[in-house]
Amino acid sequence: TEYVIKNIQWTTGNDFTVERGQQQIEEYISTWEIHESWLHWSEFLQEEELKYSKRYHYRVRWSVPTRRKPIPRATASVYFVIEISKTKPATLPVEVFFTLESNRLIHRPEQCQFREKWLKDIIENKIILMERL
């Protein structure tokens, strides 16, 4: 059986706003198959002006609060970039990619399926590091 990568219809450069970008990131995250115990908070970080494009940076912070520990010991961040080309027609969809905290690999929504294990690994590694210090 073939696995279908879930994605959304991203807005065009013409229709993009910082708020719309954040809404679309939330919409995209809702397609991820992760346990309901994960909570997240998203925020716009900055706008970056490049020669041939504009980039909008966002962070989505994840944690698993529990009754015993409502304030989690560690969080995991996923960084999103929405890029609008200055050379391509503004009627085309924006380019979107994301990276995970402490990881250099760039993921594209249309090319990869998000894995909950990535978030767990980041948090476990942070807790191990805190315990060693």
Backbone as XML, in Angstrom:
<?xml version="1.0"?>
<chain id="A" units="angstrom">
  <residue number="1" name="THR">
    <atom name="N" x="0.829" y="-1.192" z="0.000"/>
    <atom name="CA" x="0.000" y="0.000" z="0.000"/>
    <atom name="C" x="0.867" y="1.246" z="0.000"/>
  </residue>
  <residue number="2" name="GLU">
    <atom name="N" x="0.423" y="2.232" z="-0.745"/>
    <atom name="CA" x="1.170" y="3.479" z="-0.856"/>
    <atom name="C" x="0.733" y="4.453" z="0.232"/>
  </residue>
  <residue number="3" name="TYR">
    <atom name="N" x="1.703" y="5.103" z="0.863"/>
    <atom name="CA" x="1.376" y="6.046" z="1.924"/>
    <atom name="C" x="1.164" y="7.430" z="1.315"/>
  </residue>
  <residue number="4" name="VAL">
    <atom name="N" x="0.071" y="8.075" z="1.673"/>
    <atom name="CA" x="-0.249" y="9.396" z="1.144"/>
    <atom name="C" x="0.286" y="10.464" z="2.096"/>
  </residue>
  <residue number="5" name="ILE">
    <atom name="N" x="1.085" y="11.354" z="1.560"/>
    <atom name="CA" x="1.608" y="12.464" z="2.352"/>
    <atom name="C" x="0.531" y="13.535" z="2.401"/>
  </residue>
  <residue number="6" name="LYS">
    <atom name="N" x="0.151" y="13.919" z="3.614"/>
    <atom name="CA" x="-0.905" y="14.915" z="3.779"/>
    <atom name="C" x="-0.324" y="16.316" z="3.704"/>
  </residue>
  <residue number="7" name="ASN">
    <atom name="N" x="-1.002" y="17.161" z="2.957"/>
    <atom name="CA" x="-0.597" y="18.551" z="2.820"/>
    <atom name="C" x="-1.870" y="19.387" z="2.717"/>
  </residue>
  <residue number="8" name="ILE">
    <atom name="N" x="-1.722" y="20.681" z="2.640"/>
    <atom name="CA" x="-2.881" y="21.561" z="2.470"/>
    <atom name="C" x="-2.650" y="22.410" z="1.227"/>
  </residue>
  <residue number="9" name="GLN">
    <atom name="N" x="-3.661" y="23.128" z="0.816"/>
    <atom name="CA" x="-3.528" y="24.073" z="-0.291"/>
    <atom name="C" x="-3.002" y="25.383" z="0.287"/>
  </residue>
  <residue number="10" name="TRP">
    <atom name="N" x="-1.739" y="25.664" z="0.031"/>
    <atom name="CA" x="-1.121" y="26.875" z="0.590"/>
    <atom name="C" x="-1.562" y="28.099" z="-0.192"/>
  </residue>
  <residue number="11" name="THR">
    <atom name="N" x="-1.650" y="29.225" z="0.485"/>
    <atom name="CA" x="-2.091" y="30.480" z="-0.114"/>
    <atom name="C" x="-1.108" y="30.965" z="-1.174"/>
  </residue>
  <residue number="12" name="THR">
    <atom name="N" x="-1.557" y="31.880" z="-2.012"/>
    <atom name="CA" x="-0.672" y="32.452" z="-3.029"/>
    <atom name="C" x="0.090" y="33.630" z="-2.434"/>
  </residue>
  <residue number="13" name="GLY">
    <atom name="N" x="1.122" y="34.062" z="-3.128"/>
    <atom name="CA" x="1.886" y="35.228" z="-2.696"/>
    <atom name="C" x="1.008" y="36.467" z="-2.594"/>
  </residue>
  <residue number="14" name="ASN">
    <atom name="N" x="0.044" y="36.600" z="-3.503"/>
    <atom name="CA" x="-0.881" y="37.740" z="-3.478"/>
    <atom name="C" x="-1.708" y="37.796" z="-2.206"/>
  </residue>
  <residue number="15" name="ASP">
    <atom name="N" x="-2.164" y="36.640" z="-1.744"/>
    <atom name="CA" x="-3.097" y="36.573" z="-0.619"/>
    <atom name="C" x="-2.411" y="36.391" z="0.729"/>
  </residue>
  <residue number="16" name="PHE">
    <atom name="N" x="-1.086" y="36.332" z="0.744"/>
    <atom name="CA" x="-0.368" y="36.057" z="1.980"/>
    <atom name="C" x="-0.381" y="37.256" z="2.927"/>
  </residue>
  <residue number="17" name="THR">
    <atom name="N" x="-0.610" y="36.956" z="4.208"/>
    <atom name="CA" x="-0.374" y="37.904" z="5.304"/>
    <atom name="C" x="0.298" y="37.093" z="6.414"/>
  </residue>
  <residue number="18" name="VAL">
    <atom name="N" x="0.922" y="37.768" z="7.363"/>
    <atom name="CA" x="1.563" y="37.080" z="8.489"/>
    <atom name="C" x="0.527" y="36.223" z="9.230"/>
  </residue>
  <residue number="19" name="GLU">
    <atom name="N" x="-0.659" y="36.778" z="9.450"/>
    <atom name="CA" x="-1.723" y="36.042" z="10.155"/>
    <atom name="C" x="-2.183" y="34.841" z="9.350"/>
  </residue>
  <residue number="20" name="ARG">
    <atom name="N" x="-2.353" y="35.032" z="8.044"/>
    <atom name="CA" x="-2.784" y="33.923" z="7.165"/>
    <atom name="C" x="-1.736" y="32.818" z="7.184"/>
  </residue>
  <residue number="21" name="GLY">
    <atom name="N" x="-0.468" y="33.191" z="7.195"/>
    <atom name="CA" x="0.608" y="32.196" z="7.262"/>
    <atom name="C" x="0.507" y="31.363" z="8.523"/>
  </residue>
  <residue number="22" name="GLN">
    <atom name="N" x="0.249" y="32.020" z="9.656"/>
    <atom name="CA" x="0.130" y="31.308" z="10.928"/>
    <atom name="C" x="-1.098" y="30.395" z="10.918"/>
  </residue>
  <residue number="23" name="GLN">
    <atom name="N" x="-2.207" y="30.871" z="10.364"/>
    <atom name="CA" x="-3.417" y="30.044" z="10.259"/>
    <atom name="C" x="-3.149" y="28.804" z="9.409"/>
  </residue>
  <residue number="24" name="GLN">
    <atom name="N" x="-2.417" y="28.991" z="8.323"/>
    <atom name="CA" x="-2.145" y="27.860" z="7.439"/>
    <atom name="C" x="-1.196" y="26.854" z="8.077"/>
  </residue>
  <residue number="25" name="ILE">
    <atom name="N" x="-0.246" y="27.331" z="8.862"/>
    <atom name="CA" x="0.635" y="26.416" z="9.594"/>
    <atom name="C" x="-0.206" y="25.587" z="10.561"/>
  </residue>
  <residue number="26" name="GLU">
    <atom name="N" x="-1.140" y="26.229" z="11.257"/>
    <atom name="CA" x="-2.043" y="25.513" z="12.169"/>
    <atom name="C" x="-2.871" y="24.470" z="11.395"/>
  </residue>
  <residue number="27" name="GLU">
    <atom name="N" x="-3.360" y="24.868" z="10.233"/>
    <atom name="CA" x="-4.142" y="23.958" z="9.396"/>
    <atom name="C" x="-3.287" y="22.758" z="8.959"/>
  </residue>
  <residue number="28" name="TYR">
    <atom name="N" x="-2.046" y="23.026" z="8.561"/>
    <atom name="CA" x="-1.141" y="21.955" z="8.146"/>
    <atom name="C" x="-0.832" y="21.016" z="9.316"/>
  </residue>
  <residue number="29" name="ILE">
    <atom name="N" x="-0.552" y="21.590" z="10.495"/>
    <atom name="CA" x="-0.254" y="20.783" z="11.685"/>
    <atom name="C" x="-1.425" y="19.849" z="12.017"/>
  </residue>
  <residue number="30" name="SER">
    <atom name="N" x="-2.637" y="20.311" z="11.753"/>
    <atom name="CA" x="-3.822" y="19.487" z="12.057"/>
    <atom name="C" x="-3.871" y="18.213" z="11.218"/>
  </residue>
  <residue number="31" name="THR">
    <atom name="N" x="-3.084" y="18.140" z="10.143"/>
    <atom name="CA" x="-3.039" y="16.917" z="9.323"/>
    <atom name="C" x="-2.049" y="15.894" z="9.888"/>
  </residue>
  <residue number="32" name="TRP">
    <atom name="N" x="-1.220" y="16.310" z="10.856"/>
    <atom name="CA" x="-0.216" y="15.403" z="11.425"/>
    <atom name="C" x="-0.887" y="14.355" z="12.294"/>
  </residue>
  <residue number="33" name="GLU">
    <atom name="N" x="-0.379" y="13.160" z="12.209"/>
    <atom name="CA" x="-0.910" y="12.074" z="13.027"/>
    <atom name="C" x="-0.088" y="11.972" z="14.309"/>
  </residue>
  <residue number="34" name="ILE">
    <atom name="N" x="-0.493" y="12.775" z="15.294"/>
    <atom name="CA" x="0.182" y="12.742" z="16.588"/>
    <atom name="C" x="-0.873" y="12.590" z="17.679"/>
  </residue>
  <residue number="35" name="HIS">
    <atom name="N" x="-0.449" y="12.071" z="18.812"/>
    <atom name="CA" x="-1.376" y="11.803" z="19.913"/>
    <atom name="C" x="-1.977" y="13.098" z="20.436"/>
  </residue>
  <residue number="36" name="GLU">
    <atom name="N" x="-3.223" y="13.017" z="20.877"/>
    <atom name="CA" x="-3.949" y="14.202" z="21.350"/>
    <atom name="C" x="-3.359" y="14.825" z="22.614"/>
  </residue>
  <residue number="37" name="SER">
    <atom name="N" x="-2.487" y="14.099" z="23.316"/>
    <atom name="CA" x="-1.877" y="14.643" z="24.537"/>
    <atom name="C" x="-0.873" y="15.766" z="24.232"/>
  </residue>
  <residue number="38" name="TRP">
    <atom name="N" x="-0.405" y="15.837" z="22.991"/>
    <atom name="CA" x="0.521" y="16.907" z="22.605"/>
    <atom name="C" x="-0.233" y="18.217" z="22.482"/>
  </residue>
  <residue number="39" name="LEU">
    <atom name="N" x="0.299" y="19.260" z="23.115"/>
    <atom name="CA" x="-0.235" y="20.599" z="22.957"/>
    <atom name="C" x="0.830" y="21.457" z="22.283"/>
  </residue>
  <residue number="40" name="HIS">
    <atom name="N" x="0.380" y="22.470" z="21.550"/>
    <atom name="CA" x="1.353" y="23.330" z="20.882"/>
    <atom name="C" x="0.917" y="24.781" z="20.928"/>
  </residue>
  <residue number="41" name="TRP">
    <atom name="N" x="1.881" y="25.648" z="20.678"/>
    <atom name="CA" x="1.672" y="27.074" z="20.644"/>
    <atom name="C" x="2.510" y="27.622" z="19.504"/>
  </residue>
  <residue number="42" name="SER">
    <atom name="N" x="1.878" y="28.380" z="18.606"/>
    <atom name="CA" x="2.617" y="28.901" z="17.452"/>
    <atom name="C" x="2.751" y="30.414" z="17.551"/>
  </residue>
  <residue number="43" name="GLU">
    <atom name="N" x="3.837" y="30.927" z="16.969"/>
    <atom name="CA" x="4.067" y="32.368" z="16.980"/>
    <atom name="C" x="4.877" y="32.789" z="15.767"/>
  </residue>
  <residue number="44" name="PHE">
    <atom name="N" x="4.629" y="34.011" z="15.328"/>
    <atom name="CA" x="5.416" y="34.615" z="14.260"/>
    <atom name="C" x="6.700" y="35.157" z="14.877"/>
  </residue>
  <residue number="45" name="LEU">
    <atom name="N" x="7.834" y="34.902" z="14.256"/>
    <atom name="CA" x="9.119" y="35.358" z="14.801"/>
    <atom name="C" x="9.644" y="36.603" z="14.098"/>
  </residue>
  <residue number="46" name="GLN">
    <atom name="N" x="9.787" y="36.514" z="12.758"/>
    <atom name="CA" x="10.371" y="37.654" z="12.043"/>
    <atom name="C" x="10.161" y="37.539" z="10.545"/>
  </residue>
  <residue number="47" name="GLU">
    <atom name="N" x="10.348" y="38.674" z="9.895"/>
    <atom name="CA" x="10.323" y="38.750" z="8.438"/>
    <atom name="C" x="11.764" y="38.961" z="7.989"/>
  </residue>
  <residue number="48" name="GLU">
    <atom name="N" x="12.154" y="38.278" z="6.923"/>
    <atom name="CA" x="13.530" y="38.377" z="6.427"/>
    <atom name="C" x="13.494" y="38.763" z="4.950"/>
  </residue>
  <residue number="49" name="GLU">
    <atom name="N" x="14.162" y="39.851" z="4.628"/>
    <atom name="CA" x="14.209" y="40.356" z="3.262"/>
    <atom name="C" x="15.459" y="39.798" z="2.575"/>
  </residue>
  <residue number="50" name="LEU">
    <atom name="N" x="15.263" y="39.056" z="1.479"/>
    <atom name="CA" x="16.376" y="38.531" z="0.698"/>
    <atom name="C" x="16.327" y="39.153" z="-0.700"/>
  </residue>
  <residue number="51" name="LYS">
    <atom name="N" x="17.363" y="38.907" z="-1.488"/>
    <atom name="CA" x="17.436" y="39.515" z="-2.811"/>
    <atom name="C" x="16.266" y="39.088" z="-3.707"/>
  </residue>
  <residue number="52" name="TYR">
    <atom name="N" x="15.977" y="37.783" z="-3.713"/>
    <atom name="CA" x="14.960" y="37.271" z="-4.629"/>
    <atom name="C" x="13.688" y="36.795" z="-3.937"/>
  </residue>
  <residue number="53" name="SER">
    <atom name="N" x="13.604" y="36.963" z="-2.634"/>
    <atom name="CA" x="12.404" y="36.493" z="-1.927"/>
    <atom name="C" x="12.274" y="37.184" z="-0.567"/>
  </residue>
  <residue number="54" name="LYS">
    <atom name="N" x="11.120" y="36.969" z="0.038"/>
    <atom name="CA" x="10.874" y="37.388" z="1.413"/>
    <atom name="C" x="10.541" y="36.136" z="2.191"/>
  </residue>
  <residue number="55" name="ARG">
    <atom name="N" x="11.118" y="36.018" z="3.371"/>
    <atom name="CA" x="10.858" y="34.848" z="4.208"/>
    <atom name="C" x="10.189" y="35.282" z="5.504"/>
  </residue>
  <residue number="56" name="TYR">
    <atom name="N" x="9.201" y="34.490" z="5.910"/>
    <atom name="CA" x="8.480" y="34.733" z="7.153"/>
    <atom name="C" x="8.728" y="33.543" z="8.072"/>
  </residue>
  <residue number="57" name="HIS">
    <atom name="N" x="9.285" y="33.815" z="9.232"/>
    <atom name="CA" x="9.696" y="32.764" z="10.162"/>
    <atom name="C" x="8.690" y="32.613" z="11.303"/>
  </residue>
  <residue number="58" name="TYR">
    <atom name="N" x="8.342" y="31.355" z="11.596"/>
    <atom name="CA" x="7.404" y="31.029" z="12.663"/>
    <atom name="C" x="7.998" y="29.912" z="13.518"/>
  </residue>
  <residue number="59" name="ARG">
    <atom name="N" x="7.536" y="29.842" z="14.773"/>
    <atom name="CA" x="7.934" y="28.743" z="15.654"/>
    <atom name="C" x="6.675" y="28.108" z="16.228"/>
  </residue>
  <residue number="60" name="VAL">
    <atom name="N" x="6.673" y="26.775" z="16.254"/>
    <atom name="CA" x="5.601" y="26.034" z="16.917"/>
    <atom name="C" x="6.264" y="25.221" z="18.015"/>
  </residue>
  <residue number="61" name="ARG">
    <atom name="N" x="5.881" y="25.510" z="19.261"/>
    <atom name="CA" x="6.480" y="24.857" z="20.426"/>
    <atom name="C" x="5.537" y="23.764" z="20.915"/>
  </residue>
  <residue number="62" name="TRP">
    <atom name="N" x="6.075" y="22.570" z="21.145"/>
    <atom name="CA" x="5.285" y="21.397" z="21.519"/>
    <atom name="C" x="5.654" y="20.898" z="22.905"/>
  </residue>
  <residue number="63" name="SER">
    <atom name="N" x="4.660" y="20.372" z="23.630"/>
    <atom name="CA" x="4.915" y="19.737" z="24.919"/>
    <atom name="C" x="3.769" y="18.788" z="25.245"/>
  </residue>
  <residue number="64" name="VAL">
    <atom name="N" x="3.995" y="17.982" z="26.277"/>
    <atom name="CA" x="2.970" y="17.048" z="26.744"/>
    <atom name="C" x="2.756" y="17.286" z="28.234"/>
  </residue>
  <residue number="65" name="PRO">
    <atom name="N" x="1.917" y="18.265" z="28.581"/>
    <atom name="CA" x="1.636" y="18.477" z="30.000"/>
    <atom name="C" x="0.744" y="17.353" z="30.540"/>
  </residue>
  <residue number="66" name="THR">
    <atom name="N" x="0.915" y="17.047" z="31.813"/>
    <atom name="CA" x="0.089" y="16.018" z="32.451"/>
    <atom name="C" x="-0.471" y="16.586" z="33.752"/>
  </residue>
  <residue number="67" name="ARG">
    <atom name="N" x="-1.358" y="15.844" z="34.391"/>
    <atom name="CA" x="-1.894" y="16.306" z="35.679"/>
    <atom name="C" x="-0.792" y="16.420" z="36.714"/>
  </residue>
  <residue number="68" name="ARG">
    <atom name="N" x="0.104" y="15.443" z="36.701"/>
    <atom name="CA" x="1.196" y="15.458" z="37.680"/>
    <atom name="C" x="2.226" y="16.541" z="37.375"/>
  </residue>
  <residue number="69" name="LYS">
    <atom name="N" x="2.441" y="16.786" z="36.091"/>
    <atom name="CA" x="3.414" y="17.801" z="35.676"/>
    <atom name="C" x="2.765" y="18.723" z="34.643"/>
  </residue>
  <residue number="70" name="PRO">
    <atom name="N" x="1.939" y="19.662" z="35.116"/>
    <atom name="CA" x="1.269" y="20.557" z="34.166"/>
    <atom name="C" x="2.241" y="21.490" z="33.438"/>
  </residue>
  <residue number="71" name="ILE">
    <atom name="N" x="3.389" y="21.734" z="34.077"/>
    <atom name="CA" x="4.438" y="22.503" z="33.409"/>
    <atom name="C" x="5.499" y="21.506" z="32.967"/>
  </residue>
  <residue number="72" name="PRO">
    <atom name="N" x="5.595" y="21.261" z="31.661"/>
    <atom name="CA" x="6.524" y="20.230" z="31.182"/>
    <atom name="C" x="7.982" y="20.585" z="31.453"/>
  </residue>
  <residue number="73" name="ARG">
    <atom name="N" x="8.790" y="19.555" z="31.631"/>
    <atom name="CA" x="10.220" y="19.760" z="31.884"/>
    <atom name="C" x="10.937" y="20.300" z="30.654"/>
  </residue>
  <residue number="74" name="ALA">
    <atom name="N" x="10.418" y="19.961" z="29.474"/>
    <atom name="CA" x="11.071" y="20.397" z="28.240"/>
    <atom name="C" x="10.026" y="20.542" z="27.133"/>
  </residue>
  <residue number="75" name="THR">
    <atom name="N" x="10.368" y="21.342" z="26.130"/>
    <atom name="CA" x="9.520" y="21.515" z="24.957"/>
    <atom name="C" x="10.341" y="21.207" z="23.711"/>
  </residue>
  <residue number="76" name="ALA">
    <atom name="N" x="9.644" y="21.005" z="22.609"/>
    <atom name="CA" x="10.299" y="20.787" z="21.318"/>
    <atom name="C" x="9.756" y="21.823" z="20.346"/>
  </residue>
  <residue number="77" name="SER">
    <atom name="N" x="10.640" y="22.464" z="19.603"/>
    <atom name="CA" x="10.211" y="23.492" z="18.649"/>
    <atom name="C" x="10.364" y="23.020" z="17.215"/>
  </residue>
  <residue number="78" name="VAL">
    <atom name="N" x="9.385" y="23.396" z="16.406"/>
    <atom name="CA" x="9.444" y="23.181" z="14.961"/>
    <atom name="C" x="9.411" y="24.573" z="14.340"/>
  </residue>
  <residue number="79" name="TYR">
    <atom name="N" x="10.400" y="24.860" z="13.491"/>
    <atom name="CA" x="10.518" y="26.180" z="12.876"/>
    <atom name="C" x="10.044" y="26.119" z="11.431"/>
  </residue>
  <residue number="80" name="PHE">
    <atom name="N" x="9.084" y="26.973" z="11.109"/>
    <atom name="CA" x="8.534" y="27.045" z="9.761"/>
    <atom name="C" x="9.026" y="28.299" z="9.066"/>
  </residue>
  <residue number="81" name="VAL">
    <atom name="N" x="9.249" y="28.192" z="7.762"/>
    <atom name="CA" x="9.561" y="29.352" z="6.935"/>
    <atom name="C" x="8.583" y="29.338" z="5.768"/>
  </residue>
  <residue number="82" name="ILE">
    <atom name="N" x="7.939" y="30.474" z="5.565"/>
    <atom name="CA" x="7.092" y="30.660" z="4.387"/>
    <atom name="C" x="7.813" y="31.669" z="3.512"/>
  </residue>
  <residue number="83" name="GLU">
    <atom name="N" x="8.104" y="31.254" z="2.284"/>
    <atom name="CA" x="8.901" y="32.085" z="1.389"/>
    <atom name="C" x="8.057" y="32.545" z="0.203"/>
  </residue>
  <residue number="84" name="ILE">
    <atom name="N" x="8.137" y="33.840" z="-0.078"/>
    <atom name="CA" x="7.431" y="34.416" z="-1.221"/>
    <atom name="C" x="8.477" y="34.924" z="-2.204"/>
  </residue>
  <residue number="85" name="SER">
    <atom name="N" x="8.447" y="34.371" z="-3.393"/>
    <atom name="CA" x="9.409" y="34.731" z="-4.425"/>
    <atom name="C" x="9.135" y="36.132" z="-4.962"/>
  </residue>
  <residue number="86" name="LYS">
    <atom name="N" x="10.219" y="36.848" z="-5.274"/>
    <atom name="CA" x="10.086" y="38.159" z="-5.922"/>
    <atom name="C" x="10.179" y="38.023" z="-7.431"/>
  </residue>
  <residue number="87" name="THR">
    <atom name="N" x="10.536" y="36.821" z="-7.909"/>
    <atom name="CA" x="10.722" y="36.615" z="-9.340"/>
    <atom name="C" x="9.610" y="35.785" z="-9.978"/>
  </residue>
  <residue number="88" name="LYS">
    <atom name="N" x="8.986" y="34.898" z="-9.204"/>
    <atom name="CA" x="7.896" y="34.077" z="-9.726"/>
    <atom name="C" x="6.582" y="34.852" z="-9.621"/>
  </residue>
  <residue number="89" name="PRO">
    <atom name="N" x="5.585" y="34.486" z="-10.432"/>
    <atom name="CA" x="4.290" y="35.176" z="-10.337"/>
    <atom name="C" x="3.678" y="35.049" z="-8.938"/>
  </residue>
  <residue number="90" name="ALA">
    <atom name="N" x="3.082" y="36.136" z="-8.443"/>
    <atom name="CA" x="2.477" y="36.161" z="-7.107"/>
    <atom name="C" x="1.198" y="35.343" z="-7.035"/>
  </residue>
  <residue number="91" name="THR">
    <atom name="N" x="0.781" y="34.793" z="-8.175"/>
    <atom name="CA" x="-0.416" y="33.946" z="-8.204"/>
    <atom name="C" x="-0.075" y="32.497" z="-7.856"/>
  </residue>
  <residue number="92" name="LEU">
    <atom name="N" x="1.209" y="32.189" z="-7.743"/>
    <atom name="CA" x="1.646" y="30.833" z="-7.363"/>
    <atom name="C" x="1.595" y="30.683" z="-5.845"/>
  </residue>
  <residue number="93" name="PRO">
    <atom name="N" x="1.433" y="29.431" z="-5.364"/>
    <atom name="CA" x="1.452" y="29.224" z="-3.905"/>
    <atom name="C" x="2.808" y="29.576" z="-3.305"/>
  </residue>
  <residue number="94" name="VAL">
    <atom name="N" x="2.789" y="29.969" z="-2.038"/>
    <atom name="CA" x="4.031" y="30.255" z="-1.312"/>
    <atom name="C" x="4.820" y="28.958" z="-1.143"/>
  </residue>
  <residue number="95" name="GLU">
    <atom name="N" x="6.116" y="29.088" z="-0.941"/>
    <atom name="CA" x="6.972" y="27.931" z="-0.637"/>
    <atom name="C" x="7.011" y="27.777" z="0.880"/>
  </residue>
  <residue number="96" name="VAL">
    <atom name="N" x="6.930" y="26.542" z="1.356"/>
    <atom name="CA" x="6.932" y="26.306" z="2.798"/>
    <atom name="C" x="7.944" y="25.215" z="3.122"/>
  </residue>
  <residue number="97" name="PHE">
    <atom name="N" x="8.715" y="25.434" z="4.166"/>
    <atom name="CA" x="9.575" y="24.371" z="4.665"/>
    <atom name="C" x="9.719" y="24.513" z="6.169"/>
  </residue>
  <residue number="98" name="PHE">
    <atom name="N" x="10.140" y="23.418" z="6.804"/>
    <atom name="CA" x="10.295" y="23.462" z="8.259"/>
    <atom name="C" x="11.474" y="22.622" z="8.690"/>
  </residue>
  <residue number="99" name="THR">
    <atom name="N" x="12.023" y="23.003" z="9.850"/>
    <atom name="CA" x="13.116" y="22.256" z="10.462"/>
    <atom name="C" x="12.748" y="22.019" z="11.918"/>
  </residue>
  <residue number="100" name="LEU">
    <atom name="N" x="13.363" y="21.007" z="12.479"/>
    <atom name="CA" x="13.153" y="20.734" z="13.893"/>
    <atom name="C" x="14.321" y="21.301" z="14.680"/>
  </residue>
  <residue number="101" name="GLU">
    <atom name="N" x="14.020" y="21.728" z="15.881"/>
    <atom name="CA" x="15.026" y="22.242" z="16.781"/>
    <atom name="C" x="16.215" y="21.281" z="16.823"/>
  </residue>
  <residue number="102" name="SER">
    <atom name="N" x="17.399" y="21.824" z="16.809"/>
    <atom name="CA" x="18.654" y="21.068" z="16.871"/>
    <atom name="C" x="18.850" y="20.118" z="15.690"/>
  </residue>
  <residue number="103" name="ASN">
    <atom name="N" x="18.215" y="20.423" z="14.573"/>
    <atom name="CA" x="18.330" y="19.567" z="13.396"/>
    <atom name="C" x="18.471" y="20.454" z="12.160"/>
  </residue>
  <residue number="104" name="ARG">
    <atom name="N" x="19.353" y="20.079" z="11.260"/>
    <atom name="CA" x="19.587" y="20.903" z="10.072"/>
    <atom name="C" x="18.768" y="20.468" z="8.857"/>
  </residue>
  <residue number="105" name="LEU">
    <atom name="N" x="18.186" y="19.295" z="8.929"/>
    <atom name="CA" x="17.445" y="18.766" z="7.789"/>
    <atom name="C" x="16.211" y="19.625" z="7.506"/>
  </residue>
  <residue number="106" name="ILE">
    <atom name="N" x="16.066" y="20.032" z="6.254"/>
    <atom name="CA" x="14.920" y="20.862" z="5.849"/>
    <atom name="C" x="13.838" y="19.953" z="5.277"/>
  </residue>
  <residue number="107" name="HIS">
    <atom name="N" x="12.638" y="20.063" z="5.840"/>
    <atom name="CA" x="11.501" y="19.262" z="5.394"/>
    <atom name="C" x="10.548" y="20.133" z="4.589"/>
  </residue>
  <residue number="108" name="ARG">
    <atom name="N" x="9.954" y="19.567" z="3.561"/>
    <atom name="CA" x="8.919" y="20.261" z="2.793"/>
    <atom name="C" x="7.610" y="19.514" z="2.989"/>
  </residue>
  <residue number="109" name="PRO">
    <atom name="N" x="6.512" y="20.244" z="3.279"/>
    <atom name="CA" x="5.232" y="19.581" z="3.562"/>
    <atom name="C" x="4.792" y="18.589" z="2.489"/>
  </residue>
  <residue number="110" name="GLU">
    <atom name="N" x="5.053" y="18.908" z="1.233"/>
    <atom name="CA" x="4.595" y="18.026" z="0.157"/>
    <atom name="C" x="5.497" y="16.806" z="-0.052"/>
  </residue>
  <residue number="111" name="GLN">
    <atom name="N" x="6.625" y="16.763" z="0.659"/>
    <atom name="CA" x="7.579" y="15.681" z="0.438"/>
    <atom name="C" x="7.803" y="14.766" z="1.631"/>
  </residue>
  <residue number="112" name="CYS">
    <atom name="N" x="7.277" y="15.118" z="2.796"/>
    <atom name="CA" x="7.535" y="14.253" z="3.943"/>
    <atom name="C" x="6.335" y="14.184" z="4.872"/>
  </residue>
  <residue number="113" name="GLN">
    <atom name="N" x="6.247" y="13.081" z="5.578"/>
    <atom name="CA" x="5.200" y="12.899" z="6.578"/>
    <atom name="C" x="5.819" y="13.140" z="7.951"/>
  </residue>
  <residue number="114" name="PHE">
    <atom name="N" x="5.228" y="14.038" z="8.711"/>
    <atom name="CA" x="5.752" y="14.358" z="10.031"/>
    <atom name="C" x="5.647" y="13.141" z="10.946"/>
  </residue>
  <residue number="115" name="ARG">
    <atom name="N" x="6.648" y="12.973" z="11.819"/>
    <atom name="CA" x="6.641" y="11.854" z="12.746"/>
    <atom name="C" x="6.675" y="12.357" z="14.191"/>
  </residue>
  <residue number="116" name="GLU">
    <atom name="N" x="5.760" y="11.872" z="14.983"/>
    <atom name="CA" x="5.681" y="12.244" z="16.397"/>
    <atom name="C" x="6.987" y="11.927" z="17.118"/>
  </residue>
  <residue number="117" name="LYS">
    <atom name="N" x="7.661" y="10.872" z="16.685"/>
    <atom name="CA" x="8.922" y="10.438" z="17.290"/>
    <atom name="C" x="9.960" y="11.569" z="17.283"/>
  </residue>
  <residue number="118" name="TRP">
    <atom name="N" x="9.921" y="12.424" z="16.285"/>
    <atom name="CA" x="10.876" y="13.537" z="16.225"/>
    <atom name="C" x="10.721" y="14.442" z="17.435"/>
  </residue>
  <residue number="119" name="LEU">
    <atom name="N" x="9.491" y="14.746" z="17.815"/>
    <atom name="CA" x="9.246" y="15.587" z="18.988"/>
    <atom name="C" x="9.691" y="14.879" z="20.267"/>
  </residue>
  <residue number="120" name="LYS">
    <atom name="N" x="9.342" y="13.596" z="20.367"/>
    <atom name="CA" x="9.727" y="12.815" z="21.551"/>
    <atom name="C" x="11.245" y="12.786" z="21.715"/>
  </residue>
  <residue number="121" name="ASP">
    <atom name="N" x="11.954" y="12.583" z="20.623"/>
    <atom name="CA" x="13.420" y="12.516" z="20.683"/>
    <atom name="C" x="14.027" y="13.823" z="21.183"/>
  </residue>
  <residue number="122" name="ILE">
    <atom name="N" x="13.518" y="14.953" z="20.708"/>
    <atom name="CA" x="14.045" y="16.252" z="21.140"/>
    <atom name="C" x="13.846" y="16.417" z="22.642"/>
  </residue>
  <residue number="123" name="ILE">
    <atom name="N" x="12.641" y="16.127" z="23.113"/>
    <atom name="CA" x="12.336" y="16.293" z="24.540"/>
    <atom name="C" x="13.144" y="15.324" z="25.394"/>
  </residue>
  <residue number="124" name="GLU">
    <atom name="N" x="13.236" y="14.072" z="24.969"/>
    <atom name="CA" x="14.034" y="13.088" z="25.725"/>
    <atom name="C" x="15.487" y="13.517" z="25.810"/>
  </residue>
  <residue number="125" name="ASN">
    <atom name="N" x="16.044" y="14.001" z="24.708"/>
    <atom name="CA" x="17.441" y="14.435" z="24.713"/>
    <atom name="C" x="17.654" y="15.633" z="25.635"/>
  </residue>
  <residue number="126" name="LYS">
    <atom name="N" x="16.706" y="16.543" z="25.675"/>
    <atom name="CA" x="16.822" y="17.706" z="26.579"/>
    <atom name="C" x="16.779" y="17.260" z="28.039"/>
  </residue>
  <residue number="127" name="ILE">
    <atom name="N" x="15.873" y="16.339" z="28.346"/>
    <atom name="CA" x="15.755" y="15.858" z="29.734"/>
    <atom name="C" x="17.035" y="15.122" z="30.151"/>
  </residue>
  <residue number="128" name="ILE">
    <atom name="N" x="17.573" y="14.305" z="29.282"/>
    <atom name="CA" x="18.829" y="13.599" z="29.565"/>
    <atom name="C" x="19.936" y="14.611" z="29.837"/>
  </residue>
  <residue number="129" name="LEU">
    <atom name="N" x="20.020" y="15.652" z="29.007"/>
    <atom name="CA" x="21.038" y="16.668" z="29.183"/>
    <atom name="C" x="20.876" y="17.408" z="30.506"/>
  </residue>
  <residue number="130" name="MET">
    <atom name="N" x="19.625" y="17.768" z="30.850"/>
    <atom name="CA" x="19.379" y="18.471" z="32.123"/>
    <atom name="C" x="19.767" y="17.606" z="33.321"/>
  </residue>
  <residue number="131" name="GLU">
    <atom name="N" x="19.481" y="16.303" z="33.234"/>
    <atom name="CA" x="19.821" y="15.410" z="34.337"/>
    <atom name="C" x="21.322" y="15.255" z="34.501"/>
  </residue>
  <residue number="132" name="ARG">
    <atom name="N" x="22.066" y="15.353" z="33.415"/>
    <atom name="CA" x="23.525" y="15.231" z="33.479"/>
    <atom name="C" x="24.167" y="16.486" z="34.069"/>
  </residue>
  <residue number="133" name="LEU">
    <atom name="N" x="23.503" y="17.622" z="33.886"/>
    <atom name="CA" x="24.065" y="18.880" z="34.386"/>
    <atom name="C" x="23.743" y="19.017" z="35.810"/>
  </residue>
</chain>
